[in-house]
Amino acid sequence: MCCDQHMNRRLLAGSVLVGALLMGITLGLSEEPSYSRTVSEFLAHPTFDKTIRLNGVLVPNTLCKMPDRCEYRFRMSDRVSRSAALPVRYEWCVVPDTFRDVEGLDVDVSVKGELCSGCHTFEAEEIMAKCPGKYQMPVDGGSHPYGFTSATRTCNSRGEPNM
């Protein structure tokens, strides 16, 4: 009888462990993978209503924040072929510190989101900006070597930067 109880406990513990492992695998795989493309690839063959990651650069003088809500708008293009630009909308209050529109500096940006079938603007749910070259901290409260500031232009009613 003693051996039967130990066997039952081991069997129960093993079953719980296997069940937890299977549940973890199932929940871990439930998130749909997102594919990475360049802006020009995406514009040539757009994918609608599906999460995708796009890589490109911030088009200079296009980053702005809507004055009445937590929303940023900007355009992004390819580093090499800058002929076509994709408008992007990011409906969150905080963007990465390195995501700034700095004159003379290419800001590499990666966005994750989707383009709805009736929209002309990419709806980003995540933004990542690459730090340019070697990151240098400001010294003694001075300005940042790359011109990063906390100020971002506000957008006008059409979602374009005020000049």
C-alpha positions as CSV (number, residue, x, y, z in Angstrom):
1,M,0.0,0.0,0.0
2,C,2.9,2.3,0.8
3,C,4.4,1.8,-2.7
4,D,1.0,2.4,-4.4
5,Q,0.7,5.9,-2.7
6,H,4.2,6.9,-3.8
7,M,3.5,5.7,-7.3
8,N,0.2,7.6,-7.5
9,R,1.9,10.8,-6.2
10,R,4.7,10.5,-8.8
11,L,2.2,9.8,-11.5
12,L,0.1,12.9,-10.4
13,A,3.2,15.1,-10.2
14,G,4.4,14.0,-13.6
15,S,0.9,14.6,-15.2
16,V,0.8,18.1,-13.7
17,L,4.3,18.8,-15.0
18,V,3.5,17.6,-18.5
19,G,0.2,19.5,-18.5
20,A,2.0,22.7,-17.5
21,L,4.7,22.2,-20.1
22,L,2.1,21.7,-22.9
23,M,0.1,24.7,-21.7
24,G,3.2,26.9,-21.8
25,I,4.1,25.7,-25.3
26,T,0.6,26.4,-26.5
27,L,0.4,29.9,-25.0
28,G,3.9,30.7,-26.2
29,L,3.1,29.8,-29.8
30,S,-0.3,31.6,-29.9
31,E,1.3,35.0,-30.8
32,E,1.4,35.4,-34.5
33,P,4.9,35.9,-35.9
34,S,5.7,39.2,-37.5
35,Y,7.8,39.4,-40.6
36,S,10.4,42.2,-41.3
37,R,10.4,44.1,-44.5
38,T,11.9,47.3,-45.9
39,V,9.6,50.3,-46.6
40,S,10.0,49.9,-50.4
41,E,9.2,46.2,-50.3
42,F,6.1,46.9,-48.3
43,L,4.9,49.8,-50.5
44,A,5.5,47.6,-53.7
45,H,3.5,44.7,-52.2
46,P,1.4,46.0,-49.2
47,T,0.1,43.5,-46.6
48,F,-3.2,44.6,-45.1
49,D,-4.6,43.8,-41.7
50,K,-1.6,41.7,-40.6
51,T,1.1,42.6,-38.1
52,I,4.4,43.3,-39.7
53,R,7.7,44.9,-38.8
54,L,9.1,47.6,-41.2
55,N,12.7,48.9,-41.2
56,G,13.8,52.2,-42.6
57,V,14.9,55.7,-41.7
58,L,12.9,58.7,-40.4
59,V,12.2,61.2,-43.2
60,P,13.7,64.5,-42.0
61,N,11.3,67.2,-40.7
62,T,8.3,64.8,-40.6
63,L,8.2,63.9,-36.9
64,C,5.5,65.6,-34.9
65,K,3.2,65.1,-31.9
66,M,-0.5,65.8,-32.0
67,P,-1.2,68.7,-29.6
68,D,-4.5,67.4,-28.2
69,R,-3.7,63.7,-27.7
70,C,-0.9,61.1,-27.2
71,E,-0.1,60.5,-30.8
72,Y,3.0,60.9,-32.9
73,R,3.1,61.0,-36.7
74,F,6.0,60.8,-39.1
75,R,7.1,59.4,-42.4
76,M,9.7,56.7,-43.0
77,S,11.6,55.5,-46.1
78,D,14.4,53.3,-47.1
79,R,18.0,54.3,-46.5
80,V,19.0,53.7,-50.1
81,S,15.9,54.4,-52.1
82,R,14.3,57.4,-50.5
83,S,11.8,58.0,-53.4
84,A,8.8,56.6,-51.6
85,A,7.8,57.4,-48.0
86,L,5.2,55.7,-45.7
87,P,3.1,57.8,-43.3
88,V,3.1,56.3,-39.8
89,R,0.9,56.9,-36.8
90,Y,1.9,55.9,-33.3
91,E,-0.8,56.3,-30.8
92,W,1.2,56.3,-27.5
93,C,2.6,59.0,-25.3
94,V,6.2,57.9,-25.1
95,V,8.7,57.3,-27.8
96,P,12.3,56.1,-27.4
97,D,14.8,58.8,-26.4
98,T,16.9,58.2,-29.6
99,F,13.8,58.8,-31.8
100,R,14.4,62.4,-32.6
101,D,14.3,64.4,-35.8
102,V,17.9,65.7,-35.9
103,E,19.1,67.7,-38.9
104,G,21.9,65.9,-40.8
105,L,21.5,62.6,-39.0
106,D,19.8,59.5,-40.4
107,V,17.7,57.9,-37.7
108,D,17.2,54.2,-38.3
109,V,13.8,53.2,-37.2
110,S,11.9,49.9,-36.9
111,V,8.1,49.9,-36.4
112,K,5.7,47.0,-35.7
113,G,2.1,47.3,-36.6
114,E,-0.3,47.0,-39.5
115,L,-1.9,48.8,-42.4
116,C,-5.7,48.4,-42.5
117,S,-7.3,47.7,-45.8
118,G,-9.0,51.1,-46.0
119,C,-6.2,53.2,-44.5
120,H,-3.3,55.1,-46.0
121,T,-1.3,55.4,-42.8
122,F,0.6,52.6,-41.1
123,E,-0.6,52.1,-37.5
124,A,2.4,51.4,-35.4
125,E,2.1,49.7,-32.0
126,E,5.9,49.6,-31.3
127,I,8.8,51.8,-32.3
128,M,12.5,51.1,-32.0
129,A,15.1,53.6,-32.9
130,K,18.8,52.8,-33.4
131,C,21.3,54.9,-31.5
132,P,23.6,56.7,-34.0
133,G,27.2,55.5,-34.0
134,K,28.7,55.7,-30.5
135,Y,26.3,57.0,-27.9
136,Q,27.6,60.0,-25.9
137,M,26.0,61.4,-22.8
138,P,25.7,65.2,-22.4
139,V,28.4,66.6,-20.1
140,D,27.5,68.9,-17.1
141,G,23.9,69.4,-18.2
142,G,25.0,70.7,-21.7
143,S,23.2,69.9,-24.9
144,H,23.4,66.4,-26.4
145,P,26.2,66.0,-29.0
146,Y,23.7,64.8,-31.6
147,G,21.2,67.6,-30.9
148,F,18.6,65.4,-29.1
149,T,16.2,67.4,-27.2
150,S,12.9,66.7,-25.5
151,A,11.1,69.1,-27.7
152,T,9.2,67.6,-30.7
153,R,7.2,69.8,-33.1
154,T,3.5,69.7,-32.8
155,C,1.3,68.6,-35.7
156,N,-1.3,70.8,-37.5
157,S,-4.9,69.6,-38.0
158,R,-3.8,67.5,-41.0
159,G,-1.2,65.6,-38.9
160,E,1.8,67.4,-40.5
161,P,4.5,69.1,-38.6
162,N,4.1,72.9,-37.9
163,M,7.0,74.7,-39.5
